[in-house]
């Protein structure tokens, strides 16, 4: 099995729709640290699990400096963002999303 990881920083804002009062219901921003983990039993024809640049373009290129409420069709919690990112890259099996120091959400495919 081959494994790779790609880490990137994404600046973006969001507001959360919550069932309780919270300052997070107001529009606010983060410099998100995102780490994708990908794997493959066989390398592609280029000798890669997947292309790092293609991953960055797909995720960072779409989200960076954006309003996640406008870009994503769900309540943009760190947990939901981690799942969405994992779904964007076929070889991805795990994503870690850090929205601020000490606050990390992890999504891992079964």
N, CA, C and O atoms as CSV, one atom per row, in Angstrom:
chain,resi,resn,atom,element,x,y,z
A,1,UNK,N,N,0.857,-1.175,0.000
A,1,UNK,CA,C,0.000,0.000,0.000
A,1,UNK,C,C,0.900,1.234,0.000
A,1,UNK,O,O,1.911,1.286,0.700
A,2,UNK,N,N,0.510,2.216,-0.796
A,2,UNK,CA,C,1.215,3.504,-0.855
A,2,UNK,C,C,0.373,4.546,-0.130
A,2,UNK,O,O,-0.853,4.553,-0.235
A,3,UNK,N,N,1.041,5.419,0.601
A,3,UNK,CA,C,0.363,6.471,1.349
A,3,UNK,C,C,1.014,7.816,1.050
A,3,UNK,O,O,2.234,7.916,0.926
A,4,UNK,N,N,0.185,8.842,0.937
A,4,UNK,CA,C,0.684,10.218,0.837
A,4,UNK,C,C,-0.188,11.103,1.725
A,4,UNK,O,O,-1.297,10.727,2.104
A,5,UNK,N,N,0.324,12.259,2.042
A,5,UNK,CA,C,-0.507,13.260,2.719
A,5,UNK,C,C,-0.208,14.618,2.110
A,5,UNK,O,O,0.899,14.876,1.636
A,6,UNK,N,N,-1.194,15.465,2.130
A,6,UNK,CA,C,-1.089,16.823,1.602
A,6,UNK,C,C,-1.654,17.764,2.654
A,6,UNK,O,O,-2.800,17.619,3.080
A,7,UNK,N,N,-0.842,18.728,3.070
A,7,UNK,CA,C,-1.277,19.715,4.052
A,7,UNK,C,C,-1.352,21.072,3.378
A,7,UNK,O,O,-0.487,21.434,2.580
A,8,UNK,N,N,-2.400,21.821,3.709
A,8,UNK,CA,C,-2.563,23.147,3.130
A,8,UNK,C,C,-3.291,24.055,4.107
A,8,UNK,O,O,-4.033,23.595,4.975
A,9,UNK,N,N,-3.068,25.335,3.952
A,9,UNK,CA,C,-3.766,26.335,4.753
A,9,UNK,C,C,-4.792,27.014,3.862
A,9,UNK,O,O,-4.485,27.436,2.747
A,10,UNK,N,N,-6.013,27.112,4.369
A,10,UNK,CA,C,-7.113,27.696,3.615
A,10,UNK,C,C,-7.732,28.802,4.454
A,10,UNK,O,O,-8.184,28.558,5.573
A,11,UNK,N,N,-7.755,30.008,3.921
A,11,UNK,CA,C,-8.429,31.116,4.590
A,11,UNK,C,C,-9.879,31.125,4.131
A,11,UNK,O,O,-10.158,31.038,2.936
A,12,UNK,N,N,-10.792,31.231,5.074
A,12,UNK,CA,C,-12.195,31.266,4.702
A,12,UNK,C,C,-13.064,31.649,5.869
A,12,UNK,O,O,-12.643,31.598,7.025
A,13,UNK,N,N,-14.289,32.035,5.551
A,13,UNK,CA,C,-15.230,32.409,6.599
A,13,UNK,C,C,-16.457,31.512,6.536
A,13,UNK,O,O,-16.743,30.882,5.518
A,14,UNK,N,N,-17.171,31.475,7.653
A,14,UNK,CA,C,-18.424,30.738,7.737
A,14,UNK,C,C,-19.227,31.253,8.919
A,14,UNK,O,O,-18.717,31.981,9.772
A,15,UNK,N,N,-20.457,30.871,8.949
A,15,UNK,CA,C,-21.301,31.057,10.123
A,15,UNK,C,C,-22.054,29.751,10.290
A,15,UNK,O,O,-22.465,29.129,9.311
A,16,UNK,N,N,-22.228,29.347,11.526
A,16,UNK,CA,C,-22.857,28.063,11.795
A,16,UNK,C,C,-24.319,28.232,12.169
A,16,UNK,O,O,-24.681,29.159,12.893
A,17,UNK,N,N,-25.147,27.341,11.677
A,17,UNK,CA,C,-26.551,27.268,12.084
A,17,UNK,C,C,-26.612,26.252,13.212
A,17,UNK,O,O,-26.442,25.054,12.986
A,18,UNK,N,N,-26.852,26.730,14.426
A,18,UNK,CA,C,-26.812,25.868,15.602
A,18,UNK,C,C,-28.145,25.870,16.336
A,18,UNK,O,O,-28.947,26.792,16.184
A,19,UNK,N,N,-28.371,24.845,17.124
A,19,UNK,CA,C,-29.617,24.722,17.882
A,19,UNK,C,C,-29.548,25.447,19.220
A,19,UNK,O,O,-30.465,25.331,20.033
A,20,UNK,N,N,-28.476,26.191,19.459
A,20,UNK,CA,C,-28.283,26.916,20.708
A,20,UNK,C,C,-27.601,28.251,20.394
A,20,UNK,O,O,-26.961,28.381,19.350
A,21,UNK,N,N,-27.728,29.237,21.274
A,21,UNK,CA,C,-27.067,30.528,21.037
A,21,UNK,C,C,-25.545,30.368,21.063
A,21,UNK,O,O,-24.991,29.706,21.940
A,22,UNK,N,N,-24.888,30.982,20.091
A,22,UNK,CA,C,-23.433,30.881,20.008
A,22,UNK,C,C,-22.888,32.035,19.181
A,22,UNK,O,O,-23.520,32.473,18.220
A,23,UNK,N,N,-21.713,32.525,19.556
A,23,UNK,CA,C,-21.068,33.559,18.750
A,23,UNK,C,C,-20.673,33.012,17.380
A,23,UNK,O,O,-20.432,33.786,16.454
A,24,UNK,N,N,-20.604,31.694,17.241
A,24,UNK,CA,C,-20.260,31.080,15.948
A,24,UNK,C,C,-21.393,31.198,14.928
A,24,UNK,O,O,-21.209,30.873,13.755
A,25,UNK,N,N,-22.556,31.661,15.370
A,25,UNK,CA,C,-23.665,31.907,14.443
A,25,UNK,C,C,-23.443,33.187,13.650
A,25,UNK,O,O,-24.135,33.438,12.663
A,26,UNK,N,N,-22.483,33.995,14.077
A,26,UNK,CA,C,-22.100,35.205,13.350
A,26,UNK,C,C,-21.020,34.854,12.323
A,26,UNK,O,O,-20.220,33.945,12.545
A,27,UNK,N,N,-21.000,35.564,11.224
A,27,UNK,CA,C,-19.980,35.337,10.210
A,27,UNK,C,C,-18.604,35.634,10.810
A,27,UNK,O,O,-18.388,36.699,11.387
A,28,UNK,N,N,-17.686,34.691,10.669
A,28,UNK,CA,C,-16.325,34.829,11.187
A,28,UNK,C,C,-15.380,33.990,10.340
A,28,UNK,O,O,-15.821,33.122,9.587
A,29,UNK,N,N,-14.101,34.245,10.458
A,29,UNK,CA,C,-13.137,33.552,9.616
A,29,UNK,C,C,-12.091,32.792,10.395
A,29,UNK,O,O,-11.891,33.000,11.592
A,30,UNK,N,N,-11.425,31.896,9.671
A,30,UNK,CA,C,-10.332,31.092,10.217
A,30,UNK,C,C,-9.268,30.943,9.132
A,30,UNK,O,O,-9.548,31.103,7.944
A,31,UNK,N,N,-8.073,30.641,9.551
A,31,UNK,CA,C,-7.051,30.098,8.657
A,31,UNK,C,C,-7.011,28.610,8.966
A,31,UNK,O,O,-6.321,28.165,9.884
A,32,UNK,N,N,-7.755,27.864,8.192
A,32,UNK,CA,C,-7.919,26.428,8.404
A,32,UNK,C,C,-6.641,25.703,7.988
A,32,UNK,O,O,-6.048,26.027,6.959
A,33,UNK,N,N,-6.221,24.729,8.782
A,33,UNK,CA,C,-5.142,23.828,8.387
A,33,UNK,C,C,-5.792,22.495,8.050
A,33,UNK,O,O,-6.439,21.872,8.892
A,34,UNK,N,N,-5.610,22.073,6.813
A,34,UNK,CA,C,-6.248,20.853,6.317
A,34,UNK,C,C,-5.163,19.861,5.921
A,34,UNK,O,O,-4.220,20.207,5.210
A,35,UNK,N,N,-5.305,18.628,6.387
A,35,UNK,CA,C,-4.390,17.563,5.980
A,35,UNK,C,C,-5.210,16.423,5.406
A,35,UNK,O,O,-6.068,15.857,6.082
A,36,UNK,N,N,-4.937,16.094,4.153
A,36,UNK,CA,C,-5.579,14.967,3.482
A,36,UNK,C,C,-4.615,13.797,3.484
A,36,UNK,O,O,-3.410,13.976,3.302
A,37,UNK,N,N,-5.141,12.604,3.687
A,37,UNK,CA,C,-4.357,11.379,3.623
A,37,UNK,C,C,-4.963,10.506,2.530
A,37,UNK,O,O,-6.164,10.236,2.529
A,38,UNK,N,N,-4.120,10.072,1.607
A,38,UNK,CA,C,-4.579,9.257,0.485
A,38,UNK,C,C,-3.789,7.959,0.449
A,38,UNK,O,O,-2.670,7.882,0.957
A,39,UNK,N,N,-4.388,6.941,-0.160
A,39,UNK,CA,C,-3.696,5.659,-0.288
A,39,UNK,C,C,-4.126,4.963,-1.562
A,39,UNK,O,O,-5.194,5.227,-2.116
A,40,UNK,N,N,-3.261,4.064,-2.010
A,40,UNK,CA,C,-3.558,3.260,-3.197
A,40,UNK,C,C,-2.734,1.986,-3.149
A,40,UNK,O,O,-1.582,1.989,-2.716
A,41,UNK,N,N,-3.338,0.905,-3.596
A,41,UNK,CA,C,-2.605,-0.366,-3.685
A,41,UNK,C,C,-1.631,-0.332,-4.849
A,41,UNK,O,O,-0.552,-0.924,-4.796
A,42,UNK,N,N,-2.026,0.364,-5.892
A,42,UNK,CA,C,-1.188,0.483,-7.092
A,42,UNK,C,C,-1.043,1.962,-7.430
A,42,UNK,O,O,-1.967,2.748,-7.218
A,43,UNK,N,N,0.097,2.329,-7.946
A,43,UNK,CA,C,0.311,3.699,-8.398
A,43,UNK,C,C,-0.337,3.898,-9.762
A,43,UNK,O,O,-0.482,2.947,-10.530
A,44,UNK,N,N,-0.728,5.132,-10.061
A,44,UNK,CA,C,-1.301,5.412,-11.374
A,44,UNK,C,C,-0.220,5.369,-12.448
A,44,UNK,O,O,0.941,5.097,-12.144
A,45,UNK,N,N,-0.585,5.632,-13.691
A,45,UNK,CA,C,0.371,5.526,-14.799
A,45,UNK,C,C,1.530,6.507,-14.681
A,45,UNK,O,O,2.552,6.339,-15.347
A,46,UNK,N,N,1.384,7.529,-13.842
A,46,UNK,CA,C,2.456,8.497,-13.621
A,46,UNK,C,C,3.312,8.153,-12.408
A,46,UNK,O,O,4.232,8.894,-12.061
A,47,UNK,N,N,3.009,7.024,-11.762
A,47,UNK,CA,C,3.779,6.613,-10.601
A,47,UNK,C,C,3.373,7.315,-9.319
A,47,UNK,O,O,4.192,7.477,-8.415
A,48,UNK,N,N,2.097,7.741,-9.230
A,48,UNK,CA,C,1.610,8.487,-8.069
A,48,UNK,C,C,0.360,7.847,-7.488
A,48,UNK,O,O,-0.375,7.138,-8.176
A,49,UNK,N,N,0.136,8.115,-6.199
A,49,UNK,CA,C,-1.160,7.811,-5.594
A,49,UNK,C,C,-2.170,8.796,-6.172
A,49,UNK,O,O,-3.245,8.402,-6.625
A,50,UNK,N,N,-1.819,10.071,-6.154
A,50,UNK,CA,C,-2.558,11.138,-6.812
A,50,UNK,C,C,-1.637,12.343,-6.900
A,50,UNK,O,O,-0.630,12.416,-6.195
A,51,UNK,N,N,-1.977,13.274,-7.753
A,51,UNK,CA,C,-1.126,14.430,-7.986
A,51,UNK,C,C,-1.370,15.485,-6.905
A,51,UNK,O,O,-2.501,15.935,-6.719
A,52,UNK,N,N,-0.305,15.880,-6.190
A,52,UNK,CA,C,-0.429,16.886,-5.136
A,52,UNK,C,C,-1.024,18.195,-5.667
A,52,UNK,O,O,-1.855,18.818,-5.006
A,53,UNK,N,N,-0.600,18.601,-6.847
A,53,UNK,CA,C,-1.095,19.853,-7.423
A,53,UNK,C,C,-2.581,19.772,-7.732
A,53,UNK,O,O,-3.315,20.731,-7.493
A,54,UNK,N,N,-3.032,18.651,-8.256
A,54,UNK,CA,C,-4.457,18.482,-8.561
A,54,UNK,C,C,-5.289,18.533,-7.287
A,54,UNK,O,O,-6.381,19.101,-7.284
A,55,UNK,N,N,-4.787,17.947,-6.208
A,55,UNK,CA,C,-5.490,17.986,-4.929
A,55,UNK,C,C,-5.587,19.428,-4.433
A,55,UNK,O,O,-6.650,19.868,-3.996
A,56,UNK,N,N,-4.482,20.155,-4.501
A,56,UNK,CA,C,-4.486,21.543,-4.038
A,56,UNK,C,C,-5.453,22.391,-4.864
A,56,UNK,O,O,-6.199,23.199,-4.312
A,57,UNK,N,N,-5.440,22.208,-6.179
A,57,UNK,CA,C,-6.346,22.975,-7.034
A,57,UNK,C,C,-7.803,22.676,-6.701
A,57,UNK,O,O,-8.631,23.586,-6.659
A,58,UNK,N,N,-8.120,21.406,-6.464
A,58,UNK,CA,C,-9.508,21.005,-6.211
A,58,UNK,C,C,-10.025,21.552,-4.882
A,58,UNK,O,O,-11.166,22.007,-4.804
A,59,UNK,N,N,-9.202,21.512,-3.842
A,59,UNK,CA,C,-9.649,21.916,-2.512
A,59,UNK,C,C,-9.303,23.378,-2.231
A,59,UNK,O,O,-10.198,24.199,-2.030
A,60,UNK,N,N,-8.027,23.702,-2.215
A,60,UNK,CA,C,-7.580,25.067,-1.917
A,60,UNK,C,C,-8.102,26.042,-2.972
A,60,UNK,O,O,-8.577,27.128,-2.642
A,61,UNK,N,N,-8.012,25.652,-4.222
A,61,UNK,CA,C,-8.462,26.521,-5.307
A,61,UNK,C,C,-9.938,26.855,-5.234
A,61,UNK,O,O,-10.358,27.924,-5.675
A,62,UNK,N,N,-10.726,25.951,-4.681
A,62,UNK,CA,C,-12.167,26.186,-4.575
A,62,UNK,C,C,-12.541,26.952,-3.308
A,62,UNK,O,O,-13.372,27.859,-3.358
A,63,UNK,N,N,-11.937,26.597,-2.173
A,63,UNK,CA,C,-12.354,27.155,-0.895
A,63,UNK,C,C,-11.611,28.412,-0.458
A,63,UNK,O,O,-12.191,29.239,0.246
A,64,UNK,N,N,-10.356,28.586,-0.846
A,64,UNK,CA,C,-9.520,29.633,-0.266
A,64,UNK,C,C,-10.114,31.030,-0.463
A,64,UNK,O,O,-10.505,31.407,-1.568
A,65,UNK,N,N,-10.168,31.773,0.620
A,65,UNK,CA,C,-10.711,33.135,0.680
A,65,UNK,C,C,-12.190,33.197,0.298
A,65,UNK,O,O,-12.673,34.213,-0.202
A,66,UNK,N,N,-12.895,32.094,0.541
A,66,UNK,CA,C,-14.310,32.054,0.222
A,66,UNK,C,C,-15.187,32.038,1.456
A,66,UNK,O,O,-14.722,31.839,2.579
A,67,UNK,N,N,-16.474,32.253,1.215
A,67,UNK,CA,C,-17.494,32.119,2.245
A,67,UNK,C,C,-18.030,30.696,2.126
A,67,UNK,O,O,-18.721,30.370,1.160
A,68,UNK,N,N,-17.718,29.859,3.093
A,68,UNK,CA,C,-18.084,28.447,3.016
A,68,UNK,C,C,-19.593,28.238,2.991
A,68,UNK,O,O,-20.065,27.239,2.448
A,69,UNK,N,N,-20.355,29.157,3.566
A,69,UNK,CA,C,-21.809,29.043,3.500
A,69,UNK,C,C,-22.315,29.177,2.072
A,69,UNK,O,O,-23.339,28.591,1.718
A,70,UNK,N,N,-21.612,29.936,1.258
A,70,UNK,CA,C,-21.998,30.096,-0.146
A,70,UNK,C,C,-21.422,28.991,-1.030
A,70,UNK,O,O,-22.010,28.657,-2.059
A,71,UNK,N,N,-20.288,28.424,-0.646
A,71,UNK,CA,C,-19.608,27.437,-1.479
A,71,UNK,C,C,-20.036,25.996,-1.221
A,71,UNK,O,O,-19.910,25.145,-2.101
A,72,UNK,N,N,-20.538,25.719,-0.027
A,72,UNK,CA,C,-20.848,24.343,0.371
A,72,UNK,C,C,-22.336,24.194,0.685
A,72,UNK,O,O,-22.937,25.086,1.284
A,73,UNK,N,N,-22.931,23.067,0.282
A,73,UNK,CA,C,-24.384,22.899,0.440
A,73,UNK,C,C,-24.804,22.285,1.778
A,73,UNK,O,O,-25.739,21.485,1.821
A,74,UNK,N,N,-24.119,22.651,2.876
A,74,UNK,CA,C,-24.429,22.105,4.188
A,74,UNK,C,C,-23.944,23.081,5.253
A,74,UNK,O,O,-23.247,24.048,4.945
A,75,UNK,N,N,-24.310,22.831,6.496
A,75,UNK,CA,C,-23.834,23.633,7.620
A,75,UNK,C,C,-22.314,23.412,7.724
A,75,UNK,O,O,-21.879,22.300,8.023
A,76,UNK,N,N,-21.515,24.440,7.484
A,76,UNK,CA,C,-20.074,24.247,7.335
A,76,UNK,C,C,-19.304,24.121,8.663
A,76,UNK,O,O,-18.435,24.937,8.971
A,77,UNK,N,N,-19.640,23.095,9.425
A,77,UNK,CA,C,-18.857,22.765,10.611
A,77,UNK,C,C,-17.544,22.135,10.155
A,77,UNK,O,O,-17.443,21.670,9.020
A,78,UNK,N,N,-16.562,22.115,11.010
A,78,UNK,CA,C,-15.280,21.489,10.665
A,78,UNK,C,C,-15.478,20.015,10.315
A,78,UNK,O,O,-14.814,19.489,9.422
A,79,UNK,N,N,-16.396,19.350,11.022
A,79,UNK,CA,C,-16.663,17.934,10.750
A,79,UNK,C,C,-17.232,17.733,9.344
A,79,UNK,O,O,-16.787,16.856,8.604
A,80,UNK,N,N,-18.224,18.561,8.987
A,80,UNK,CA,C,-18.818,18.439,7.655
A,80,UNK,C,C,-17.831,18.815,6.556
A,80,UNK,O,O,-17.835,18.212,5.483
A,81,UNK,N,N,-16.995,19.802,6.817
A,81,UNK,CA,C,-15.980,20.197,5.837
A,81,UNK,C,C,-14.985,19.060,5.630
A,81,UNK,O,O,-14.589,18.789,4.497
A,82,UNK,N,N,-14.579,18.399,6.697
A,82,UNK,CA,C,-13.640,17.275,6.582
A,82,UNK,C,C,-14.229,16.170,5.704
A,82,UNK,O,O,-13.536,15.630,4.842
A,83,UNK,N,N,-15.501,15.833,5.917
A,83,UNK,CA,C,-16.144,14.795,5.095
A,83,UNK,C,C,-16.201,15.226,3.636
A,83,UNK,O,O,-15.890,14.436,2.745
A,84,UNK,N,N,-16.595,16.476,3.384
A,84,UNK,CA,C,-16.703,16.968,2.016
A,84,UNK,C,C,-15.348,16.905,1.312
A,84,UNK,O,O,-15.266,16.467,0.165
A,85,UNK,N,N,-14.300,17.333,1.983
A,85,UNK,CA,C,-12.962,17.299,1.381
A,85,UNK,C,C,-12.581,15.873,1.027
A,85,UNK,O,O,-12.055,15.624,-0.057
A,86,UNK,N,N,-12.837,14.945,1.918
A,86,UNK,CA,C,-12.506,13.534,1.659
A,86,UNK,C,C,-13.233,13.018,0.418
A,86,UNK,O,O,-12.672,12.246,-0.360
A,87,UNK,N,N,-14.464,13.441,0.238
A,87,UNK,CA,C,-15.265,12.994,-0.911
A,87,UNK,C,C,-14.784,13.571,-2.238
A,87,UNK,O,O,-15.137,13.048,-3.295
A,88,UNK,N,N,-13.990,14.630,-2.208
A,88,UNK,CA,C,-13.534,15.283,-3.434
A,88,UNK,C,C,-12.350,14.579,-4.086
A,88,UNK,O,O,-12.074,14.799,-5.265
A,89,UNK,N,N,-11.652,13.738,-3.337
A,89,UNK,CA,C,-10.442,13.081,-3.840
A,89,UNK,C,C,-10.642,11.572,-3.712
A,89,UNK,O,O,-10.688,11.053,-2.597
A,90,UNK,N,N,-10.762,10.863,-4.827
A,90,UNK,CA,C,-11.097,9.436,-4.776
A,90,UNK,C,C,-10.173,8.570,-3.915
A,90,UNK,O,O,-10.637,7.609,-3.302
A,91,UNK,N,N,-8.892,8.886,-3.857
A,91,UNK,CA,C,-7.961,8.062,-3.087
A,91,UNK,C,C,-7.861,8.487,-1.620
A,91,UNK,O,O,-7.134,7.870,-0.842
A,92,UNK,N,N,-8.586,9.532,-1.244
A,92,UNK,CA,C,-8.520,10.055,0.128
A,92,UNK,C,C,-9.291,9.129,1.069
A,92,UNK,O,O,-10.386,8.672,0.742
A,93,UNK,N,N,-8.713,8.859,2.231
A,93,UNK,CA,C,-9.387,8.046,3.232
A,93,UNK,C,C,-9.497,8.747,4.594
A,93,UNK,O,O,-10.241,8.294,5.464
A,94,UNK,N,N,-8.760,9.848,4.782
A,94,UNK,CA,C,-8.775,10.545,6.069
A,94,UNK,C,C,-8.472,12.027,5.848
A,94,UNK,O,O,-7.598,12.381,5.056
A,95,UNK,N,N,-9.205,12.885,6.559
A,95,UNK,CA,C,-8.972,14.326,6.492
A,95,UNK,C,C,-9.024,14.894,7.910
A,95,UNK,O,O,-9.908,14.568,8.702
A,96,UNK,N,N,-8.053,15.748,8.200
A,96,UNK,CA,C,-8.035,16.481,9.462
A,96,UNK,C,C,-8.216,17.959,9.142
A,96,UNK,O,O,-7.519,18.510,8.290
A,97,UNK,N,N,-9.150,18.590,9.826
A,97,UNK,CA,C,-9.432,20.009,9.636
A,97,UNK,C,C,-9.239,20.705,10.976
A,97,UNK,O,O,-9.963,20.437,11.935
A,98,UNK,N,N,-8.259,21.598,11.034
A,98,UNK,CA,C,-8.031,22.404,12.237
A,98,UNK,C,C,-8.520,23.807,11.943
A,98,UNK,O,O,-7.977,24.502,11.085
A,99,UNK,N,N,-9.563,24.219,12.673
A,99,UNK,CA,C,-10.103,25.554,12.417
A,99,UNK,C,C,-9.469,26.606,13.321
A,99,UNK,O,O,-9.484,27.790,12.988
A,100,UNK,N,N,-8.925,26.202,14.434
A,100,UNK,CA,C,-8.173,27.089,15.316
A,100,UNK,C,C,-7.303,26.210,16.208
A,100,UNK,O,O,-7.497,24.996,16.274
A,101,UNK,N,N,-6.357,26.820,16.884
A,101,UNK,CA,C,-5.445,26.056,17.730
A,101,UNK,C,C,-6.235,25.244,18.751
A,101,UNK,O,O,-7.025,25.793,19.519
A,102,UNK,N,N,-6.015,23.953,18.751
A,102,UNK,CA,C,-6.683,23.083,19.712
A,102,UNK,C,C,-8.018,22.534,19.263
A,102,UNK,O,O,-8.584,21.689,19.956
A,103,UNK,N,N,-8.554,22.980,18.119
A,103,UNK,CA,C,-9.853,22.500,17.625
A,103,UNK,C,C,-9.670,21.804,16.290
A,103,UNK,O,O,-9.491,22.447,15.255
A,104,UNK,N,N,-9.717,20.482,16.329
A,104,UNK,CA,C,-9.480,19.670,15.133
A,104,UNK,C,C,-10.633,18.687,14.961
A,104,UNK,O,O,-11.063,18.045,15.920
A,105,UNK,N,N,-11.128,18.576,13.732
A,105,UNK,CA,C,-12.122,17.575,13.380
A,105,UNK,C,C,-11.480,16.597,12.410
A,105,UNK,O,O,-10.698,16.994,11.547
A,106,UNK,N,N,-11.810,15.316,12.551
A,106,UNK,CA,C,-11.251,14.285,11.697
A,106,UNK,C,C,-12.386,13.490,11.068
A,106,UNK,O,O,-13.341,13.108,11.743
A,107,UNK,N,N,-12.270,13.248,9.772
A,107,UNK,CA,C,-13.199,12.350,9.084
A,107,UNK,C,C,-12.390,11.239,8.476
A,107,UNK,O,O,-11.361,11.487,7.847
A,108,UNK,N,N,-12.841,10.009,8.655
A,108,UNK,CA,C,-12.156,8.866,8.067
A,108,UNK,C,C,-13.189,7.947,7.449
A,108,UNK,O,O,-14.181,7.591,8.084
A,109,UNK,N,N,-12.947,7.563,6.200
A,109,UNK,CA,C,-13.865,6.626,5.531
A,109,UNK,C,C,-13.764,5.264,6.204
A,109,UNK,O,O,-12.700,4.863,6.675
A,110,UNK,N,N,-14.878,4.572,6.240
A,110,UNK,CA,C,-14.878,3.198,6.787
A,110,UNK,C,C,-14.153,2.261,5.854
A,110,UNK,O,O,-14.046,1.068,6.138
